[in-house]
Amino acid sequence: MAARKIDPDKLRSALDAQLIANDQPEYDGPAAGLADTLVGAVVTAYDRGSAPERAAERLAVRYLLERLASGAPGRTVEVRVPPHAAVQAIEGPRHTRGTPPNVVETDARTWIDLALGRIGWDEAMAKGAVSASGARADLSEFLPL
């Protein structure tokens, strides 16, 4: 699964919608800061006990998954955050058909919390917030991003 560049217009739109939902002004910073600011806005919604805007959550998940894939390139482990996105990462044997032998699956909030270091891998596993199968499905050495 090749990483796809996130459309900056969609990113800005989702960010502004999330900021408005958070009772904050629209983003007026540099384009280079859009994705990180979006992740922060989604976390703010979580911390307030609100559900983030769907597009904002989806793009935050996708951005963080792409950061994982960029930082740990490979095709050995498939990391899934349904229904938002999935990537293949981690160097090692590559699978070509069917379900990969190493799969990590979690929800959006847990993925964002793991990626940002708000929760540790072992804690997420102990809580049952992450499903990991396969000998290489431990992401602890790659997290936080």
Secondary structure, DSSP 8 states (H G I E B T S, - for coil): -------HHHHHHHHHHHHHHTT-----S-GGGHHHHHHHHHHHHHHTT----HHHHHHHHHHHHHHHHHHS-SSSEEEEETTTEEEEESSS----SSS-SSEEEE-HHHHHHHHHTSS-HHHHHHTT-EEEESTT---GGG---
